[in-house]
Amino acid sequence: MTISNLTLSYPDFVLGQIINPDEFDQNNDEIVDKINELVNYANTDETALTTHKTSNDHDGRYYTETELNNGQLDNRYYTEVESDAKFATKSELSGVVLGQIPPKSITTNELNFDPATQVELDAVASVANNKASFKNGTGTFTSGGTSYQVTDAFITANTMVTVSPTGTKVGSWTVQSYDGYFIITSDATESSGVTFDWGAVK
């Protein structure tokens, strides 16, 4: 509904002149009609708003409560349901005994870990039985390379070798041992020589 501007039929009365009663009545009727139009418009709008608040005529421009609870607005944030599931409530924390891990304070992902390989377990068992042999050394990963070989007769294919860079490296390193040597592999080309310490146990 559109409300038009009020335009009086006789807008200009001259000071000192007698006002024509018919013209005055005409202006008054037009003013009263406009006021009544505004009142009717306001009443109609209020009725529509009251009906809208309790109806199902909300359009697709707005998120529903269900959509918001499912993370529709922004998946970077937890919904109320997700927060309740992930974090301990006040009542849950109030029952925690000193020394206990509060409920929901450690997630499943935080408890996940990669199990040791058989070679690593054998090396640990050997140390525990005082049967392990040790050797360590140093080296420099060649600049411009993606792999570096360290030759040493102590190393076998079953030797557990650990490498600790003492210089700044570019890539992530992995180590593989063979009979008589081990190879360090970088997933990126090292831009400068990188010094490192290494240790081996078998």
SVG drawing of the C-alpha trace seen along z (x, -y; Angstrom):
<svg xmlns="http://www.w3.org/2000/svg" viewBox="-19 -42 101 100">
<polyline fill="none" stroke="black" stroke-width="0.4" points="0.0,0.0 1.3,-3.4 0.4,-6.6 0.3,-9.7 1.3,-13.2 -1.4,-15.4 -2.4,-18.2 -5.0,-20.7 -7.5,-22.1 -7.1,-25.6 -3.7,-25.9 -3.2,-29.7 -5.4,-31.8 -4.5,-35.5 -4.1,-37.3 -6.8,-39.8 -9.2,-38.3 -12.4,-36.4 -12.1,-32.7 -14.6,-31.0 -16.4,-28.4 -16.7,-26.0 -13.0,-26.2 -12.2,-25.7 -14.5,-22.7 -12.9,-21.2 -9.4,-21.5 -10.5,-20.1 -12.2,-17.1 -9.0,-16.4 -6.8,-16.6 -9.2,-14.3 -9.2,-11.8 -5.4,-11.7 -5.2,-11.1 -7.8,-8.3 -5.7,-6.8 -2.6,-6.8 -4.5,-5.2 -5.9,-2.5 -2.4,-1.8 -0.9,-1.5 -3.6,0.8 -3.3,3.0 0.5,3.2 0.3,4.1 -2.2,6.9 0.0,8.3 3.1,8.2 1.2,10.0 0.1,12.7 3.6,13.0 5.2,13.6 3.1,16.8 2.8,18.0 5.0,20.1 5.3,17.5 9.0,16.7 10.8,16.7 14.2,18.1 16.1,14.9 16.3,15.9 17.9,18.8 15.7,21.0 16.6,22.1 17.3,25.6 19.6,24.3 21.6,22.2 21.9,25.2 23.3,27.2 26.0,24.7 24.4,23.1 25.6,19.6 29.3,20.2 31.0,23.6 34.0,22.0 32.1,21.8 30.5,24.5 26.8,24.7 25.0,24.9 24.6,28.7 28.3,29.1 29.4,27.0 27.3,29.0 28.8,32.2 32.4,31.0 32.8,29.0 32.1,30.0 29.1,28.3 29.4,26.5 27.6,29.5 30.1,31.9 33.1,29.9 31.7,29.5 32.0,33.3 35.7,33.5 38.0,34.9 41.5,33.4 43.9,35.2 41.2,36.5 41.0,35.4 37.9,33.2 35.3,34.7 35.6,33.6 38.9,31.8 40.8,34.2 39.4,34.9 39.6,38.1 42.0,36.5 44.3,35.4 44.5,39.0 45.3,40.5 48.9,41.4 50.9,43.4 52.0,46.7 55.7,47.6 57.0,49.8 58.4,53.2 62.0,52.0 61.4,49.2 60.0,51.6 62.9,54.1 65.3,51.2 63.6,50.2 63.5,53.8 67.2,54.2 68.0,51.1 66.0,52.5 68.0,55.7 71.3,53.8 72.1,55.4 71.9,52.3 74.8,50.8 75.0,47.0 76.7,44.7 76.4,41.1 77.9,38.5 77.4,35.3 77.0,34.2 75.9,31.5 73.0,31.9 74.3,30.8 73.0,27.4 70.7,27.7 69.8,31.4 66.8,33.3 68.6,36.3 71.8,37.0 73.6,40.2 75.6,41.0 77.9,44.1 78.9,46.0 79.6,49.7 77.7,49.6 74.4,49.0 72.2,51.9 68.8,52.1 67.3,52.7 69.2,49.9 67.0,47.1 68.5,43.8 67.4,40.4 68.5,37.1 68.4,33.7 69.1,30.7 71.3,28.1 70.9,25.7 67.9,24.2 66.2,26.6 63.6,25.9 61.8,29.2 60.5,32.0 63.1,34.9 62.6,38.6 65.3,41.2 65.7,44.7 68.5,47.1 70.2,49.7 73.2,52.0 76.2,49.8 74.5,46.4 71.3,44.3 69.7,41.7 68.0,38.5 65.3,37.3 63.8,33.8 60.5,33.0 61.9,29.7 65.3,28.6 67.5,27.4 68.8,23.9 71.9,24.1 74.0,26.7 72.2,27.9 74.2,29.3 72.8,32.1 73.5,34.6 72.6,38.2 72.3,41.2 71.9,44.9 70.9,47.8 70.7,51.5"/>
</svg>
